[in-house]
């Protein structure tokens, strides 16, 4: 019996929930009020609503199909899985996107797919959706396409003309992990496609000698996602892989997705998922690398197992491992070191640098910046405040560790 559109939507939207890389920042400004058509984006990206676990719900986030010729051990949609299958036509995805947008439910589309028939055939249909939305219906909203690395270069190039952001999943943190859990996918091919995509994205930002811009190509850049906790890769391995991806391919974001146990799972996979806190700590470490000047290797250097501390945020854990560098004089320390003080964010550091040009910054001044005084006090000194022996306390960690929780029997 053929499934209804609503039944297929329920299946394929649920199947897409495992893909975390659905951000919509970095788009160029498009406004239907000025250029005609439907929808708009802003220069800073579109607005989102989020579920309690942080996933984006402001985009229509679906798979074209959950049929797949690949048999990746960690994927619920693998060819050997017995999940209920469904499939949209490109025309149905276009219609759904426009109808949801007109009802003010979404502001864009995130579209991925299992591999049907071949990589090229699947990529052709993904591109058809984006092309028809842009050219036939004048859709100016956000479009994010999950691309297929071994599809023909011409298809990836066409996808970049219509999508605001493209992404290719590296799947696993290490090459060995990918070979073990997804032997049909090749790490070299994934990275080659990412490299070619970076060249096209960079070329799309250039101007000719006449000042004319090159043809736009995925103005929101590219992103990727890796699964954490399915293999034996440590946080140090994960972060080293991310550092390479950011440096070599100019990625806008690396997304971390904690492995979720799936029905009829391979014996290779763990029986339980890793702590969700591990995913959270990886995102914090990623943020420190991108905005606070940390090197990824610094954040796990103090741990023999190469894992981030689950009880403490990475910056605080690093500071406790490097107490000899503290306390810092809040009125003399350079920006680079102030960014390493637990409790001080980028905006707070900028405000401190501005304020201390005119007067001495005191501890009580930090409260006006919404800074956690409790977290900052052991690591800074100001007029009227010195941590004295506080920084050297053997039990300093206990001041920040979360309180023990009673475990349940069920």
C-alpha atoms as a printed R data frame, in Angstrom:
    type eleno elety resid chain resno      x      y       z
1   ATOM     1    CA   UNK     A     1  0.000  0.000   0.000
2   ATOM     2    CA   UNK     A     2  1.415  3.369  -1.028
3   ATOM     3    CA   UNK     A     3  2.188  5.705   1.841
4   ATOM     4    CA   UNK     A     4  0.547  9.107   2.004
5   ATOM     5    CA   UNK     A     5  2.590 12.278   1.836
6   ATOM     6    CA   UNK     A     6  2.119 12.890   5.565
7   ATOM     7    CA   UNK     A     7  3.242  9.347   6.392
8   ATOM     8    CA   UNK     A     8  6.374  9.738   4.299
9   ATOM     9    CA   UNK     A     9  7.042 13.130   5.856
10  ATOM    10    CA   UNK     A    10  6.893 11.579   9.331
11  ATOM    11    CA   UNK     A    11  9.358  8.846   8.337
12  ATOM    12    CA   UNK     A    12 11.840 11.035   6.468
13  ATOM    13    CA   UNK     A    13 11.850 13.915   8.927
14  ATOM    14    CA   UNK     A    14 12.475 11.472  11.773
15  ATOM    15    CA   UNK     A    15 15.281  9.836   9.764
16  ATOM    16    CA   UNK     A    16 16.951 13.236   9.326
17  ATOM    17    CA   UNK     A    17 17.197 13.924  13.067
18  ATOM    18    CA   UNK     A    18 20.569 12.163  13.263
19  ATOM    19    CA   UNK     A    19 22.169 14.813  11.076
20  ATOM    20    CA   UNK     A    20 23.283 17.634  13.364
21  ATOM    21    CA   UNK     A    21 24.899 19.875  10.739
22  ATOM    22    CA   UNK     A    22 21.833 21.940   9.928
23  ATOM    23    CA   UNK     A    23 22.960 25.460  10.846
24  ATOM    24    CA   UNK     A    24 21.967 28.247   8.491
25  ATOM    25    CA   UNK     A    25 24.488 30.981   9.193
26  ATOM    26    CA   UNK     A    26 26.710 32.629   6.644
27  ATOM    27    CA   UNK     A    27 24.200 33.138   3.872
28  ATOM    28    CA   UNK     A    28 24.228 36.140   1.586
29  ATOM    29    CA   UNK     A    29 21.335 38.561   1.839
30  ATOM    30    CA   UNK     A    30 18.418 37.802  -0.444
31  ATOM    31    CA   UNK     A    31 15.082 39.566  -0.103
32  ATOM    32    CA   UNK     A    32 11.981 38.790  -2.160
33  ATOM    33    CA   UNK     A    33 10.576 42.240  -1.367
34  ATOM    34    CA   UNK     A    34 13.295 43.737  -3.548
35  ATOM    35    CA   UNK     A    35 13.961 41.035  -6.103
36  ATOM    36    CA   UNK     A    36 10.653 39.207  -6.332
37  ATOM    37    CA   UNK     A    37  9.936 35.580  -5.519
38  ATOM    38    CA   UNK     A    38  9.327 33.997  -2.136
39  ATOM    39    CA   UNK     A    39 11.249 34.224   1.139
40  ATOM    40    CA   UNK     A    40 14.330 35.989   2.340
41  ATOM    41    CA   UNK     A    41 17.495 35.574   4.336
42  ATOM    42    CA   UNK     A    42 19.520 38.096   6.254
43  ATOM    43    CA   UNK     A    43 23.205 38.759   6.127
44  ATOM    44    CA   UNK     A    44 23.663 37.131   9.538
45  ATOM    45    CA   UNK     A    45 21.687 33.996   8.716
46  ATOM    46    CA   UNK     A    46 18.096 33.167   9.542
47  ATOM    47    CA   UNK     A    47 16.428 32.823  12.927
48  ATOM    48    CA   UNK     A    48 15.984 29.446  14.590
49  ATOM    49    CA   UNK     A    49 13.967 27.675  17.183
50  ATOM    50    CA   UNK     A    50 15.762 24.878  19.034
51  ATOM    51    CA   UNK     A    51 14.733 21.679  20.719
52  ATOM    52    CA   UNK     A    52 16.022 21.056  24.270
53  ATOM    53    CA   UNK     A    53 18.991 19.057  22.907
54  ATOM    54    CA   UNK     A    54 20.045 21.989  20.726
55  ATOM    55    CA   UNK     A    55 18.865 20.772  17.348
56  ATOM    56    CA   UNK     A    56 17.567 23.254  14.811
57  ATOM    57    CA   UNK     A    57 13.865 23.133  13.955
58  ATOM    58    CA   UNK     A    58 13.435 26.267  11.885
59  ATOM    59    CA   UNK     A    59 14.407 24.517   8.667
60  ATOM    60    CA   UNK     A    60 12.405 21.845   6.914
61  ATOM    61    CA   UNK     A    61 14.897 19.097   7.675
62  ATOM    62    CA   UNK     A    62 14.212 15.932   5.730
63  ATOM    63    CA   UNK     A    63 15.745 13.172   3.661
64  ATOM    64    CA   UNK     A    64 14.843 12.750   0.032
65  ATOM    65    CA   UNK     A    65 14.811  9.028   0.820
66  ATOM    66    CA   UNK     A    66 16.021  6.691   3.538
67  ATOM    67    CA   UNK     A    67 16.699  3.917   1.042
68  ATOM    68    CA   UNK     A    68 20.469  3.468   0.740
69  ATOM    69    CA   UNK     A    69 22.808  1.168  -1.141
70  ATOM    70    CA   UNK     A    70 25.510  1.620   1.518
71  ATOM    71    CA   UNK     A    71 25.695 -0.571   4.616
72  ATOM    72    CA   UNK     A    72 27.465  1.683   7.135
73  ATOM    73    CA   UNK     A    73 27.372 -0.080  10.508
74  ATOM    74    CA   UNK     A    74 26.456  3.056  12.511
75  ATOM    75    CA   UNK     A    75 23.618  4.241  10.236
76  ATOM    76    CA   UNK     A    76 20.004  3.394  10.959
77  ATOM    77    CA   UNK     A    77 19.237  3.719   7.228
78  ATOM    78    CA   UNK     A    78 21.915  1.254   6.104
79  ATOM    79    CA   UNK     A    79 20.903 -1.234   3.414
80  ATOM    80    CA   UNK     A    80 20.671 -4.159   5.866
81  ATOM    81    CA   UNK     A    81 18.456 -2.267   8.333
82  ATOM    82    CA   UNK     A    82 14.804 -3.244   8.648
83  ATOM    83    CA   UNK     A    83 13.498  0.306   9.180
84  ATOM    84    CA   UNK     A    84 10.397  1.450   7.368
85  ATOM    85    CA   UNK     A    85 11.400  3.011   4.051
86  ATOM    86    CA   UNK     A    86  9.980  5.985   2.196
87  ATOM    87    CA   UNK     A    87 10.860  8.286  -0.654
88  ATOM    88    CA   UNK     A    88  9.952 11.730  -1.969
89  ATOM    89    CA   UNK     A    89 10.116 12.915  -5.529
90  ATOM    90    CA   UNK     A    90 11.973 16.206  -6.076
91  ATOM    91    CA   UNK     A    91  8.655 17.846  -6.967
92  ATOM    92    CA   UNK     A    92  7.154 16.789  -3.629
93  ATOM    93    CA   UNK     A    93 10.068 18.265  -1.673
94  ATOM    94    CA   UNK     A    94  9.683 21.540  -3.578
95  ATOM    95    CA   UNK     A    95  5.961 21.633  -2.823
96  ATOM    96    CA   UNK     A    96  6.479 20.831   0.868
97  ATOM    97    CA   UNK     A    97  9.116 23.539   1.235
98  ATOM    98    CA   UNK     A    98  6.922 26.211  -0.339
99  ATOM    99    CA   UNK     A    99  3.830 25.194   1.622
100 ATOM   100    CA   UNK     A   100  5.623 25.108   4.965
101 ATOM   101    CA   UNK     A   101  7.183 28.476   4.191
102 ATOM   102    CA   UNK     A   102  3.856 30.082   3.263
103 ATOM   103    CA   UNK     A   103  2.479 28.886   6.592
104 ATOM   104    CA   UNK     A   104  5.386 30.590   8.402
105 ATOM   105    CA   UNK     A   105  6.607 27.275   9.829
106 ATOM   106    CA   UNK     A   106 10.096 27.370   8.330
107 ATOM   107    CA   UNK     A   107 12.587 29.750   6.822
108 ATOM   108    CA   UNK     A   108 14.533 27.326   4.695
109 ATOM   109    CA   UNK     A   109 15.363 23.765   3.717
110 ATOM   110    CA   UNK     A   110 17.955 21.266   4.897
111 ATOM   111    CA   UNK     A   111 17.974 18.336   2.473
112 ATOM   112    CA   UNK     A   112 19.954 15.124   2.681
113 ATOM   113    CA   UNK     A   113 19.405 11.651   1.295
114 ATOM   114    CA   UNK     A   114 20.369  8.022   1.304
115 ATOM   115    CA   UNK     A   115 22.131  6.832  -1.840
116 ATOM   116    CA   UNK     A   116 19.664  5.489  -4.398
117 ATOM   117    CA   UNK     A   117 20.887  3.691  -7.536
118 ATOM   118    CA   UNK     A   118 24.101  5.708  -7.663
119 ATOM   119    CA   UNK     A   119 25.759  8.776  -6.208
120 ATOM   120    CA   UNK     A   120 25.181 10.742  -9.418
121 ATOM   121    CA   UNK     A   121 21.499  9.839  -9.611
122 ATOM   122    CA   UNK     A   122 20.933 10.889  -6.010
123 ATOM   123    CA   UNK     A   123 22.898 14.121  -6.398
124 ATOM   124    CA   UNK     A   124 20.947 14.985  -9.557
125 ATOM   125    CA   UNK     A   125 17.701 14.857  -7.601
126 ATOM   126    CA   UNK     A   126 19.060 16.953  -4.723
127 ATOM   127    CA   UNK     A   127 20.249 19.557  -7.216
128 ATOM   128    CA   UNK     A   128 16.890 19.463  -9.013
129 ATOM   129    CA   UNK     A   129 15.116 20.442  -5.780
130 ATOM   130    CA   UNK     A   130 17.373 23.444  -5.205
131 ATOM   131    CA   UNK     A   131 17.310 24.504  -8.859
132 ATOM   132    CA   UNK     A   132 13.526 24.345  -9.119
133 ATOM   133    CA   UNK     A   133 13.077 26.269  -5.869
134 ATOM   134    CA   UNK     A   134 15.390 29.038  -7.067
135 ATOM   135    CA   UNK     A   135 14.567 29.282 -10.761
136 ATOM   136    CA   UNK     A   136 10.974 28.098 -11.104
137 ATOM   137    CA   UNK     A   137  9.570 29.479  -7.855
138 ATOM   138    CA   UNK     A   138 11.915 32.353  -7.032
139 ATOM   139    CA   UNK     A   139 12.578 30.969  -3.548
140 ATOM   140    CA   UNK     A   140 14.916 33.302  -1.624
141 ATOM   141    CA   UNK     A   141 14.995 31.355   1.617
142 ATOM   142    CA   UNK     A   142 17.874 29.332   2.975
143 ATOM   143    CA   UNK     A   143 18.931 26.059   1.321
144 ATOM   144    CA   UNK     A   144 21.476 23.646   2.788
145 ATOM   145    CA   UNK     A   145 22.304 20.549   0.731
146 ATOM   146    CA   UNK     A   146 24.126 17.515   2.068
147 ATOM   147    CA   UNK     A   147 26.285 16.543  -0.881
148 ATOM   148    CA   UNK     A   148 27.713 13.202  -1.960
149 ATOM   149    CA   UNK     A   149 31.503 13.215  -2.289
150 ATOM   150    CA   UNK     A   150 31.853 10.768  -5.177
151 ATOM   151    CA   UNK     A   151 29.185 12.429  -7.326
152 ATOM   152    CA   UNK     A   152 30.308 14.024 -10.595
153 ATOM   153    CA   UNK     A   153 32.101 17.380 -10.086
154 ATOM   154    CA   UNK     A   154 29.611 19.117 -12.389
155 ATOM   155    CA   UNK     A   155 26.782 18.179  -9.999
156 ATOM   156    CA   UNK     A   156 28.638 19.487  -6.937
157 ATOM   157    CA   UNK     A   157 29.374 22.678  -8.846
158 ATOM   158    CA   UNK     A   158 25.718 23.120  -9.761
159 ATOM   159    CA   UNK     A   159 24.681 22.444  -6.164
160 ATOM   160    CA   UNK     A   160 26.898 25.313  -5.034
161 ATOM   161    CA   UNK     A   161 25.140 27.750  -7.363
162 ATOM   162    CA   UNK     A   162 21.772 27.255  -5.698
163 ATOM   163    CA   UNK     A   163 22.592 26.296  -2.089
164 ATOM   164    CA   UNK     A   164 23.601 28.684   0.676
165 ATOM   165    CA   UNK     A   165 25.690 26.009   2.341
166 ATOM   166    CA   UNK     A   166 26.984 22.590   1.324
167 ATOM   167    CA   UNK     A   167 28.225 19.859   3.593
168 ATOM   168    CA   UNK     A   168 29.956 16.518   3.231
169 ATOM   169    CA   UNK     A   169 30.094 14.256   6.261
170 ATOM   170    CA   UNK     A   170 33.474 12.793   7.165
171 ATOM   171    CA   UNK     A   171 31.417 10.342   9.248
172 ATOM   172    CA   UNK     A   172 34.149  9.088  11.618
173 ATOM   173    CA   UNK     A   173 36.991 10.935  13.383
174 ATOM   174    CA   UNK     A   174 39.716  8.697  11.973
175 ATOM   175    CA   UNK     A   175 40.449  6.969   8.671
176 ATOM   176    CA   UNK     A   176 40.724  3.651  10.519
177 ATOM   177    CA   UNK     A   177 37.258  4.155  12.010
178 ATOM   178    CA   UNK     A   178 35.741  4.860   8.594
179 ATOM   179    CA   UNK     A   179 37.380  1.776   7.098
180 ATOM   180    CA   UNK     A   180 36.048 -0.362   9.925
181 ATOM   181    CA   UNK     A   181 32.468  0.899  10.053
182 ATOM   182    CA   UNK     A   182 31.852  2.161   6.502
183 ATOM   183    CA   UNK     A   183 34.238  0.310   4.163
184 ATOM   184    CA   UNK     A   184 32.263  1.397   1.079
185 ATOM   185    CA   UNK     A   185 33.176  5.030   1.786
186 ATOM   186    CA   UNK     A   186 36.681  6.308   1.146
187 ATOM   187    CA   UNK     A   187 38.268  8.990   3.327
188 ATOM   188    CA   UNK     A   188 40.482 10.133   0.434
189 ATOM   189    CA   UNK     A   189 37.496 10.745  -1.818
190 ATOM   190    CA   UNK     A   190 35.648 12.670   0.896
191 ATOM   191    CA   UNK     A   191 38.595 14.965   1.514
192 ATOM   192    CA   UNK     A   192 39.274 15.443  -2.184
193 ATOM   193    CA   UNK     A   193 35.675 16.608  -2.669
194 ATOM   194    CA   UNK     A   194 36.010 18.952   0.322
195 ATOM   195    CA   UNK     A   195 39.217 20.384  -1.129
196 ATOM   196    CA   UNK     A   196 37.612 21.020  -4.511
197 ATOM   197    CA   UNK     A   197 34.646 22.611  -2.784
198 ATOM   198    CA   UNK     A   198 36.934 24.946  -0.842
199 ATOM   199    CA   UNK     A   199 38.585 26.116  -4.067
200 ATOM   200    CA   UNK     A   200 35.194 26.937  -5.586
201 ATOM   201    CA   UNK     A   201 33.998 28.709  -2.416
202 ATOM   202    CA   UNK     A   202 37.185 30.809  -2.294
203 ATOM   203    CA   UNK     A   203 36.903 31.599  -6.005
204 ATOM   204    CA   UNK     A   204 33.315 32.770  -5.467
205 ATOM   205    CA   UNK     A   205 34.569 35.435  -3.054
206 ATOM   206    CA   UNK     A   206 37.117 36.912  -5.461
207 ATOM   207    CA   UNK     A   207 36.663 39.948  -7.664
208 ATOM   208    CA   UNK     A   208 38.055 40.339 -11.157
209 ATOM   209    CA   UNK     A   209 40.339 43.223 -12.099
210 ATOM   210    CA   UNK     A   210 37.193 45.120 -13.140
211 ATOM   211    CA   UNK     A   211 35.733 44.735  -9.633
212 ATOM   212    CA   UNK     A   212 33.047 42.297 -10.771
213 ATOM   213    CA   UNK     A   213 32.352 39.443  -8.388
214 ATOM   214    CA   UNK     A   214 32.732 35.852  -9.523
215 ATOM   215    CA   UNK     A   215 29.653 33.648  -9.719
216 ATOM   216    CA   UNK     A   216 28.381 32.920  -6.206
217 ATOM   217    CA   UNK     A   217 29.138 29.467  -4.848
218 ATOM   218    CA   UNK     A   218 27.835 28.249  -1.498
219 ATOM   219    CA   UNK     A   219 28.282 31.635   0.229
220 ATOM   220    CA   UNK     A   220 27.680 30.039   3.640
221 ATOM   221    CA   UNK     A   221 30.710 27.802   3.098
222 ATOM   222    CA   UNK     A   222 30.853 24.119   3.905
223 ATOM   223    CA   UNK     A   223 30.473 22.102   7.083
224 ATOM   224    CA   UNK     A   224 30.787 18.492   8.152
225 ATOM   225    CA   UNK     A   225 29.747 16.092  10.878
226 ATOM   226    CA   UNK     A   226 31.468 13.248  12.662
227 ATOM   227    CA   UNK     A   227 30.035 10.566  14.913
228 ATOM   228    CA   UNK     A   228 31.518 10.390  18.402
229 ATOM   229    CA   UNK     A   229 31.543  7.320  20.582
230 ATOM   230    CA   UNK     A   230 30.958  4.643  17.946
231 ATOM   231    CA   UNK     A   231 34.640  3.718  17.740
232 ATOM   232    CA   UNK     A   232 37.588  3.901  20.110
233 ATOM   233    CA   UNK     A   233 38.714  7.388  19.008
234 ATOM   234    CA   UNK     A   234 39.568  9.633  21.959
235 ATOM   235    CA   UNK     A   235 38.615 13.285  22.242
236 ATOM   236    CA   UNK     A   236 42.209 14.074  21.306
237 ATOM   237    CA   UNK     A   237 41.717 12.111  18.057
238 ATOM   238    CA   UNK     A   238 38.423 13.870  17.390
239 ATOM   239    CA   UNK     A   239 39.866 17.331  17.986
240 ATOM   240    CA   UNK     A   240 42.993 16.600  15.934
241 ATOM   241    CA   UNK     A   241 40.756 15.622  13.027
242 ATOM   242    CA   UNK     A   242 38.738 18.813  13.448
243 ATOM   243    CA   UNK     A   243 41.899 20.925  13.500
244 ATOM   244    CA   UNK     A   244 42.927 19.394  10.194
245 ATOM   245    CA   UNK     A   245 39.504 19.981   8.668
246 ATOM   246    CA   UNK     A   246 39.399 23.628   9.728
247 ATOM   247    CA   UNK     A   247 42.940 24.288   8.574
248 ATOM   248    CA   UNK     A   248 42.967 22.349   5.313
249 ATOM   249    CA   UNK     A   249 39.445 22.858   4.027
250 ATOM   250    CA   UNK     A   250 38.310 26.148   5.548
251 ATOM   251    CA   UNK     A   251 35.196 24.625   7.130
252 ATOM   252    CA   UNK     A   252 32.685 26.907   8.790
253 ATOM   253    CA   UNK     A   253 31.711 24.284  11.350
254 ATOM   254    CA   UNK     A   254 32.478 20.772  12.441
255 ATOM   255    CA   UNK     A   255 29.476 19.170  14.127
256 ATOM   256    CA   UNK     A   256 29.786 16.395  16.683
257 ATOM   257    CA   UNK     A   257 27.044 13.816  16.999
258 ATOM   258    CA   UNK     A   258 27.056 11.390  19.910
259 ATOM   259    CA   UNK     A   259 26.490  7.850  18.667
260 ATOM   260    CA   UNK     A   260 22.973  6.555  19.298
261 ATOM   261    CA   UNK     A   261 22.368  2.793  19.525
262 ATOM   262    CA   UNK     A   262 20.270  1.566  16.614
263 ATOM   263    CA   UNK     A   263 18.031 -1.494  16.097
264 ATOM   264    CA   UNK     A   264 19.727 -4.692  14.903
265 ATOM   265    CA   UNK     A   265 23.106 -3.057  15.379
266 ATOM   266    CA   UNK     A   266 26.379 -4.565  14.246
267 ATOM   267    CA   UNK     A   267 28.438 -6.362  16.888
268 ATOM   268    CA   UNK     A   268 31.187 -3.828  16.133
269 ATOM   269    CA   UNK     A   269 29.185 -1.059  17.786
270 ATOM   270    CA   UNK     A   270 28.988 -0.305  21.518
271 ATOM   271    CA   UNK     A   271 25.787 -1.320  23.263
272 ATOM   272    CA   UNK     A   272 25.260  2.098  24.818
273 ATOM   273    CA   UNK     A   273 25.710  5.673  23.704
274 ATOM   274    CA   UNK     A   274 28.494  7.849  25.129
275 ATOM   275    CA   UNK     A   275 27.534 10.489  27.714
276 ATOM   276    CA   UNK     A   276 25.796 13.380  25.987
277 ATOM   277    CA   UNK     A   277 28.070 15.598  28.083
278 ATOM   278    CA   UNK     A   278 30.975 14.377  25.924
279 ATOM   279    CA   UNK     A   279 29.359 15.897  22.843
280 ATOM   280    CA   UNK     A   280 28.821 19.130  24.787
281 ATOM   281    CA   UNK     A   281 32.475 19.288  25.889
282 ATOM   282    CA   UNK     A   282 33.653 18.759  22.311
283 ATOM   283    CA   UNK     A   283 31.562 21.711  21.165
284 ATOM   284    CA   UNK     A   284 33.056 23.837  23.950
285 ATOM   285    CA   UNK     A   285 36.579 22.794  22.950
286 ATOM   286    CA   UNK     A   286 35.780 23.561  19.317
287 ATOM   287    CA   UNK     A   287 34.600 27.038  20.347
288 ATOM   288    CA   UNK     A   288 37.834 27.658  22.270
289 ATOM   289    CA   UNK     A   289 39.844 26.757  19.189
290 ATOM   290    CA   UNK     A   290 37.872 28.989  16.853
291 ATOM   291    CA   UNK     A   291 37.416 32.064  19.042
292 ATOM   292    CA   UNK     A   292 39.793 31.938  22.032
293 ATOM   293    CA   UNK     A   293 43.160 31.132  20.492
294 ATOM   294    CA   UNK     A   294 43.573 27.661  21.992
295 ATOM   295    CA   UNK     A   295 45.255 24.846  20.113
296 ATOM   296    CA   UNK     A   296 43.257 21.629  20.178
297 ATOM   297    CA   UNK     A   297 46.209 19.708  21.603
298 ATOM   298    CA   UNK     A   298 46.347 21.964  24.663
299 ATOM   299    CA   UNK     A   299 42.881 21.002  25.804
300 ATOM   300    CA   UNK     A   300 43.627 17.305  26.273
301 ATOM   301    CA   UNK     A   301 47.333 17.592  27.157
302 ATOM   302    CA   UNK     A   302 46.660 17.197  30.871
303 ATOM   303    CA   UNK     A   303 44.756 13.929  30.480
304 ATOM   304    CA   UNK     A   304 46.600 10.645  29.919
305 ATOM   305    CA   UNK     A   305 43.589  9.068  28.195
306 ATOM   306    CA   UNK     A   306 43.206 11.932  25.731
307 ATOM   307    CA   UNK     A   307 39.652 12.637  26.897
308 ATOM   308    CA   UNK     A   308 38.127 15.952  27.919
309 ATOM   309    CA   UNK     A   309 37.016 16.315  31.530
310 ATOM   310    CA   UNK     A   310 33.278 15.670  31.682
311 ATOM   311    CA   UNK     A   311 32.844 17.479  35.019
312 ATOM   312    CA   UNK     A   312 34.526 20.760  34.049
313 ATOM   313    CA   UNK     A   313 34.374 22.899  30.947
314 ATOM   314    CA   UNK     A   314 37.593 22.660  28.874
315 ATOM   315    CA   UNK     A   315 38.843 26.176  29.639
316 ATOM   316    CA   UNK     A   316 38.479 25.714  33.393
317 ATOM   317    CA   UNK     A   317 40.103 22.272  33.232
318 ATOM   318    CA   UNK     A   318 43.016 23.761  31.256
319 ATOM   319    CA   UNK     A   319 43.438 26.597  33.772
320 ATOM   320    CA   UNK     A   320 43.537 24.159  36.687
321 ATOM   321    CA   UNK     A   321 46.215 22.145  34.858
322 ATOM   322    CA   UNK     A   322 48.234 25.320  34.248
323 ATOM   323    CA   UNK     A   323 47.995 27.138  37.573
324 ATOM   324    CA   UNK     A   324 51.550 28.458  37.253
325 ATOM   325    CA   UNK     A   325 50.286 30.960  34.661
326 ATOM   326    CA   UNK     A   326 47.852 32.496  37.149
327 ATOM   327    CA   UNK     A   327 46.780 34.812  38.658
328 ATOM   328    CA   UNK     A   328 46.760 37.348  35.828
329 ATOM   329    CA   UNK     A   329 46.787 41.073  36.439
330 ATOM   330    CA   UNK     A   330 43.465 42.127  34.954
331 ATOM   331    CA   UNK     A   331 44.841 45.565  34.092
332 ATOM   332    CA   UNK     A   332 48.085 44.455  32.464
333 ATOM   333    CA   UNK     A   333 47.615 40.999  30.945
334 ATOM   334    CA   UNK     A   334 47.433 40.837  27.133
335 ATOM   335    CA   UNK     A   335 44.213 39.960  25.364
336 ATOM   336    CA   UNK     A   336 45.480 36.491  24.458
337 ATOM   337    CA   UNK     A   337 45.875 35.555  28.124
338 ATOM   338    CA   UNK     A   338 42.679 37.233  29.319
339 ATOM   339    CA   UNK     A   339 40.781 35.014  26.884
340 ATOM   340    CA   UNK     A   340 42.153 32.026  28.788
341 ATOM   341    CA   UNK     A   341 40.752 33.106  32.151
342 ATOM   342    CA   UNK     A   342 37.812 30.887  33.161
343 ATOM   343    CA   UNK     A   343 34.608 32.905  33.182
344 ATOM   344    CA   UNK     A   344 35.787 35.607  30.762
345 ATOM   345    CA   UNK     A   345 34.178 35.534  27.327
346 ATOM   346    CA   UNK     A   346 35.134 37.378  24.165
347 ATOM   347    CA   UNK     A   347 32.766 40.279  24.848
348 ATOM   348    CA   UNK     A   348 33.863 40.620  28.483
349 ATOM   349    CA   UNK     A   349 37.537 40.700  27.477
350 ATOM   350    CA   UNK     A   350 36.824 43.372  24.859
351 ATOM   351    CA   UNK     A   351 35.004 45.456  27.506
352 ATOM   352    CA   UNK     A   352 37.899 45.072  29.963
353 ATOM   353    CA   UNK     A   353 40.426 46.199  27.353
354 ATOM   354    CA   UNK     A   354 38.333 49.275  26.599
355 ATOM   355    CA   UNK     A   355 37.719 50.158  30.255
356 ATOM   356    CA   UNK     A   356 41.297 49.819  31.464
357 ATOM   357    CA   UNK     A   357 42.484 52.522  29.074
358 ATOM   358    CA   UNK     A   358 40.705 55.025  31.279
359 ATOM   359    CA   UNK     A   359 40.722 53.546  34.786
360 ATOM   360    CA   UNK     A   360 41.739 50.522  36.776
361 ATOM   361    CA   UNK     A   361 39.348 47.612  36.458
362 ATOM   362    CA   UNK     A   362 38.336 46.096  39.796
363 ATOM   363    CA   UNK     A   363 36.804 42.739  40.614
364 ATOM   364    CA   UNK     A   364 33.411 44.277  41.340
365 ATOM   365    CA   UNK     A   365 33.405 45.836  37.859
366 ATOM   366    CA   UNK     A   366 33.223 42.349  36.364
367 ATOM   367    CA   UNK     A   367 29.797 41.771  37.892
368 ATOM   368    CA   UNK     A   368 28.402 44.490  35.624
369 ATOM   369    CA   UNK     A   369 29.642 42.447  32.643
370 ATOM   370    CA   UNK     A   370 27.641 39.385  33.744
371 ATOM   371    CA   UNK     A   371 30.877 37.571  34.549
372 ATOM   372    CA   UNK     A   372 30.865 34.699  37.052
373 ATOM   373    CA   UNK     A   373 32.899 36.190  39.915
374 ATOM   374    CA   UNK     A   374 33.104 32.786  41.596
375 ATOM   375    CA   UNK     A   375 34.838 31.308  38.554
376 ATOM   376    CA   UNK     A   376 37.120 34.288  37.875
377 ATOM   377    CA   UNK     A   377 38.355 35.068  41.437
378 ATOM   378    CA   UNK     A   378 41.084 32.398  41.737
379 ATOM   379    CA   UNK     A   379 42.676 33.368  38.429
380 ATOM   380    CA   UNK     A   380 42.937 37.185  38.449
381 ATOM   381    CA   UNK     A   381 44.242 39.989  40.602
382 ATOM   382    CA   UNK     A   382 43.017 43.575  40.608
383 ATOM   383    CA   UNK     A   383 43.333 46.617  42.866
384 ATOM   384    CA   UNK     A   384 41.746 45.546  46.110
385 ATOM   385    CA   UNK     A   385 41.786 41.835  45.299
386 ATOM   386    CA   UNK     A   386 44.509 39.195  45.276
387 ATOM   387    CA   UNK     A   387 43.736 35.469  45.337
388 ATOM   388    CA   UNK     A   388 46.747 34.991  47.660
389 ATOM   389    CA   UNK     A   389 46.973 31.242  48.235
390 ATOM   390    CA   UNK     A   390 43.594 30.505  46.638
391 ATOM   391    CA   UNK     A   391 45.124 29.531  43.296
392 ATOM   392    CA   UNK     A   392 47.442 27.051  45.040
393 ATOM   393    CA   UNK     A   393 44.772 25.283  47.076
394 ATOM   394    CA   UNK     A   394 45.002 21.539  46.631
395 ATOM   395    CA   UNK     A   395 41.207 21.311  46.653
396 ATOM   396    CA   UNK     A   396 40.611 24.122  44.147
397 ATOM   397    CA   UNK     A   397 39.016 21.724  41.704
398 ATOM   398    CA   UNK     A   398 36.382 20.794  44.270
399 ATOM   399    CA   UNK     A   399 35.167 24.417  44.311
400 ATOM   400    CA   UNK     A   400 34.013 24.009  40.703
401 ATOM   401    CA   UNK     A   401 33.093 20.325  40.429
402 ATOM   402    CA   UNK     A   402 29.367 19.575  40.246
403 ATOM   403    CA   UNK     A   403 27.734 18.234  43.376
404 ATOM   404    CA   UNK     A   404 27.351 14.429  43.572
405 ATOM   405    CA   UNK     A   405 23.991 13.147  42.393
406 ATOM   406    CA   UNK     A   406 22.026 10.251  43.785
407 ATOM   407    CA   UNK     A   407 21.805  7.467  41.213
408 ATOM   408    CA   UNK     A   408 18.462  5.809  40.617
409 ATOM   409    CA   UNK     A   409 17.795  2.067  40.790
410 ATOM   410    CA   UNK     A   410 15.762  2.114  37.573
